[in-house]
């Protein structure tokens, strides 16, 4: 195995996707029930084209809570445990203040950088480095600041691979739902097409959350694993 092979194995997207599909297939009903919570706002936001700021902000906040709950549920399912939607939400809502603080930090920092052309690359860099904040809060019981620091630690040395994975996975999930809606309804914008897009996004959300949870756990394990000790070579015997 070359030096780069372990690094490539960390971002084995097909393997992680198969794992995510297996978890989803083993617990479809509870995961879908968790994801359904933000379906009404998804439909409204798509139908309104994000022109309703209050609804859009509420959708982002509730979407984060749903994603956090799916993250917890995925970690539970990974241990071959029963996934209970109510228990999952109860545990995540106990961390609500921390999750909202994390969201405010992320959105605030991102948009402060985004409002200037010079800051756009830094905003995108921040988006990649802070991507595992929710997992840090929900799975490691960290506060918002420590969750961000932990996420940055996981991204260290992996930035471009992580950025590429983000681009690919976001494209797969969100383009897939939009494309499916277009196949059903065409380009015509209507309430029906908004509902279809919202439903498809909701059905894909558990798979999306499972993938990022599994990647987080894999990178965390790889980061915590000690480097193998060098193999010492015994000295050659001296012939007399």
C-alpha positions in Angstrom: 0.0 0.0 0.0 1.4 3.4 -1.0 1.4 6.5 1.3 -1.6 7.9 -0.6 -3.8 4.8 -0.4 -4.9 5.2 3.2 -5.8 8.9 2.4 -7.8 7.8 -0.7 -9.5 5.1 1.4 -10.8 7.7 3.8 -12.8 9.2 0.9 -14.0 6.0 -0.7 -17.3 7.5 -1.8 -18.8 4.3 -3.3 -18.1 2.3 -0.1 -19.6 5.1 2.1 -22.6 5.4 -0.1 -23.2 1.6 0.0 -23.0 1.8 3.8 -25.5 4.7 3.9 -27.9 2.9 1.6 -27.7 -0.2 3.8 -28.5 1.9 6.9 -31.4 3.6 5.1 -32.7 0.2 3.8 -32.6 -1.3 7.3 -34.4 1.6 9.0 -36.5 3.4 6.3 -39.7 4.2 8.2 -38.0 5.9 11.3 -35.5 7.8 9.1 -38.3 9.1 6.8 -40.4 10.1 9.8 -37.5 12.1 11.1 -37.0 13.8 7.7 -40.7 14.6 7.2 -40.6 17.3 9.8 -39.3 20.0 7.5 -41.2 18.9 4.4 -43.9 21.7 4.6 -41.2 24.4 4.8 -39.3 22.8 2.0 -42.3 23.0 -0.2 -43.0 26.6 0.7 -39.4 27.7 0.2 -39.2 26.0 -3.3 -42.6 27.3 -4.3 -41.8 30.9 -3.1 -38.3 30.8 -4.7 -36.7 31.8 -1.3 -38.3 35.2 -1.6 -39.8 34.9 1.9 -36.8 35.7 4.2 -38.5 34.6 7.4 -39.6 31.3 5.9 -36.2 30.8 4.4 -34.4 31.3 7.7 -36.9 29.1 9.5 -36.4 26.4 6.9 -32.6 26.6 7.4 -32.9 26.3 11.2 -35.4 23.5 11.1 -33.4 21.8 8.3 -30.3 21.8 10.6 -32.3 20.3 13.4 -33.6 17.5 11.1 -30.1 16.9 9.8 -28.7 16.7 13.3 -31.4 14.2 14.3 -30.7 12.1 11.2 -27.0 12.3 12.2 -27.8 10.9 15.6 -30.1 8.3 14.1 -27.5 7.1 11.7 -24.9 6.7 14.4 -27.5 4.7 16.4 -28.3 2.5 13.4 -24.6 2.0 12.7 -24.4 0.2 16.1 -27.3 -2.1 14.9 -29.6 -0.4 17.4 -33.3 0.4 16.9 -33.9 3.9 15.6 -36.6 5.7 17.5 -37.6 9.1 16.0 -39.0 10.5 19.2 -35.9 9.6 21.2 -33.6 10.9 18.5 -35.4 14.3 18.4 -35.5 14.4 22.2 -31.7 14.0 22.5 -31.0 16.5 19.7 -33.4 19.1 21.0 -31.6 18.9 24.4 -28.7 20.4 22.4 -30.9 23.0 20.6 -29.1 26.1 22.0 -25.7 24.8 21.0 -27.0 23.9 17.5 -28.5 27.4 17.0 -25.3 29.0 18.2 -23.4 26.9 15.8 -25.7 27.9 13.0 -25.4 31.6 13.8 -21.6 31.3 13.9 -21.6 29.5 10.5 -24.1 31.8 8.7 -22.6 35.0 10.2 -19.0 34.2 9.4 -20.0 32.9 5.9 -22.0 36.0 4.9 -19.6 38.5 6.4 -16.9 37.0 4.1 -19.3 36.5 1.2 -20.4 40.2 0.9 -17.0 41.2 -0.5 -15.4 39.7 -3.7 -12.1 39.3 -1.9 -13.9 37.3 0.9 -15.6 34.7 -1.4 -12.7 32.3 -1.5 -12.4 32.5 2.3 -16.1 31.9 2.7 -15.9 28.8 0.6 -12.9 27.6 2.6 -14.8 28.2 5.8 -17.8 26.2 4.4 -15.5 23.2 3.8 -13.6 23.4 7.1 -16.7 23.8 9.3 -18.8 21.1 7.6 -18.6 18.7 10.5 -19.8 21.1 13.1 -23.2 19.5 13.6 -21.7 16.0 14.0 -19.3 17.4 16.6 -22.2 18.8 18.7 -24.5 15.8 18.3 -22.1 12.8 18.5 -19.2 14.2 20.6 -21.3 16.5 22.8 -19.1 19.5 22.0 -20.0 23.2 22.4 -20.3 25.2 19.2 -16.7 26.6 19.3 -15.1 23.3 20.1 -17.2 21.6 17.3 -15.9 24.1 14.8 -12.4 23.5 16.0 -12.8 19.8 15.8 -14.2 20.1 12.3 -11.2 22.2 11.2 -8.9 19.5 12.7 -10.6 16.8 10.6 -10.3 19.0 7.5 -6.6 19.7 8.0 -4.6 18.0 5.3 -7.8 16.9 3.6 -9.1 20.2 2.3 -9.2 19.6 -1.4 -10.5 16.0 -1.1 -13.2 17.1 1.3 -14.1 20.0 -1.0 -14.3 17.7 -4.0 -16.5 15.3 -2.0 -18.8 18.1 -1.0 -19.2 19.3 -4.5 -19.9 15.8 -5.8 -22.3 14.7 -3.1 -24.3 17.9 -3.1 -24.6 17.6 -6.9 -25.7 14.0 -6.7 -28.4 14.6 -4.0 -29.8 18.1 -4.9 -29.5 17.9 -8.7 -31.1 14.4 -8.5 -34.2 15.7 -6.7 -34.5 18.7 -9.1 -34.0 16.5 -12.2 -36.6 14.0 -11.0 -39.1 16.8 -10.5 -38.4 18.1 -14.0 -39.0 14.7 -15.5 -42.3 14.6 -13.7 -43.5 18.2 -14.3 -41.1 19.7 -16.8 -39.9 23.3 -16.4 -43.3 24.6 -15.4 -43.2 26.1 -12.0 -46.3 25.1 -9.9 -47.3 24.1 -6.5 -47.4 20.5 -7.7 -43.8 20.6 -8.9 -42.7 22.2 -5.6 -44.4 19.4 -3.7 -42.6 16.8 -5.8 -39.3 18.5 -5.4 -39.8 18.8 -1.6 -40.9 15.2 -1.2 -37.9 13.9 -3.2 -35.5 16.1 -1.2 -37.0 14.8 2.0 -36.7 11.2 0.9 -33.0 11.7 0.0 -32.2 13.6 3.2 -31.6 10.5 5.3 -29.2 9.1 2.7 -27.4 12.5 2.6 -27.1 12.7 6.4 -26.0 9.1 6.7 -23.2 9.6 4.1 -21.8 12.7 6.0 -22.1 11.0 9.4 -20.2 7.9 8.1 -17.5 10.1 6.6 -17.2 12.1 9.8 -16.8 8.9 11.9 -14.3 7.5 9.4 -12.1 10.7 9.4 -12.4 11.0 13.2 -11.2 7.4 13.6 -8.4 7.9 11.1 -7.3 11.1 12.9 -7.3 9.5 16.3 -5.5 6.4 15.2 -1.9 6.4 16.2 0.7 6.2 13.5 2.2 2.7 13.2 5.5 2.3 15.0 8.5 1.9 12.7 9.7 -1.6 12.4 13.1 -1.9 13.8 15.6 -4.1 12.0 17.8 -6.2 14.3 21.5 -5.7 13.8 23.2 -8.2 11.6 25.2 -10.8 13.5 28.9 -10.1 13.5 30.8 -13.0 12.1 34.1 -13.7 13.8 
